[in-house]
Amino acid sequence: MKIFLRRYIYKTAILVVITILLTACSSTRFIYSFIDDFIQDEITYFLDLNEKEELLLSQQVSEMVNWHRTSMLPRYATYLINVADKIEKKEYESADINKLLENARFLIEQTISGLIPYASKFLINYLTNEDIEFMEKRMLIRQQERITELSKSEDILYKERLKRLTLNFERFFGELNDSQKTLLETHTSQTLGESRVRLHNRTLRQKVFIRFLKTQPTETVLIAFTEKLLIRGHLITNPSYEDFSATSLKRFEILLVNMLSVSSEVQLKTIIDNLRAYASDFKAVSM
C-alpha cells in the first residue's frame, strides 16, 4: 500500500523531472495527456476494484490531475525559466546549484501536499482487513522484484546505472565530452550502493504505513500522517536516513556543478533552449 501511495503521488509530482530527463520537449504534452491512465493503472494494481469503483477512481484521478495541471505546472514553468536564466548568466557555482535544488525540493513537497487529500479521499474507503492484506501482498511482490533487480553483479549494476545516467545527460546536454563522461563514471561508482539503502528505507516505511492503516484512521488523520511519512518519513522510521539523503543530494549537486563547468558553449545553449522549451510546454499544458 505504501508503494501505491508513493507511486500515486510521486509519479505525478516528479513527472516533470522524468519528462525533462527522458523525453524530447515535443513529447511533454503527449505524455501528460496519458497520466490519468498511468496513475489509475498503478492504483488498480494495489486495490482490487470492481467496475463501478474503477469508474469512481477515474473521476477522482481526473480531479487530482486537473489540480496538478492548473496549480503546479505554471510553478514548474517559472522554476525552469529561472534555472535557464541562471545558466545563461553562468551562475552555477555550488551555492547557486544548491539553491536551485532546494527550490526543486520545495516544489515537489508542495505537489505532494496538494495531492495527498485526493489520494486519501479515495483510500479511506479501502481499509478493511481484506483490502489491506491485498495491498500488502502486492507491495511484497514489487519489493521482491526490486530485490531481484538489485541482486545482479556489481559490474552489471554499474554498467546499467552508468548507461541510464549518461542517456539522461545526453538528452539534456547533447553529446558529452570526455571530461563529462569521466565525471559520470566517478559519480556512478560513488553512488552504486544508494539503491539498496533506498529500498531498505522504503521497506521500513511500508511496514509503518501498513500498521498505521490497520488502526482505521479518519480521513483527516490519514492525510496528516501520509504527508509526514512522504515528506519527513525519516522522523518516523529511520532518523539516520536524513544524513544519507543529504549526502546523496550533495553528491548530485557536485556532479551538476562539475558537468556545467566543463560544458561547451554549444552544450550550455542546448540546455538553456531545452529548459525554456519545457517551460513553454508546461505553460501550454496548464491552460
Secondary structure, 3 states (H helix, E strand, C coil): CHHHHHHHHHHHHCHHHHHHHHCCHHHHHHHHCCHHHHHHHHHHHHCCCCHHHHHHHHHHHHHHHHHHHHHHHHHHHHHHHHHHHHHHCCCCCHHHHHHHHHHHHHHHHHHHHHHHHHHHHHHCCCCCHHHHHHHHHHHHHHHHHHHHHCCCCHHHHHHHHHHHHHHHHHHHHCCCCHHHHHHHHHHHHHHCCHHHHHHHHHHHHHHHHHHHHCCCCCHHHHHHHHHHHHHHHHHCCCCCHHHHHHHHHHHHHHHHHHHHHCCCHHHHHHHHHHHHHHHHHHHHHHC
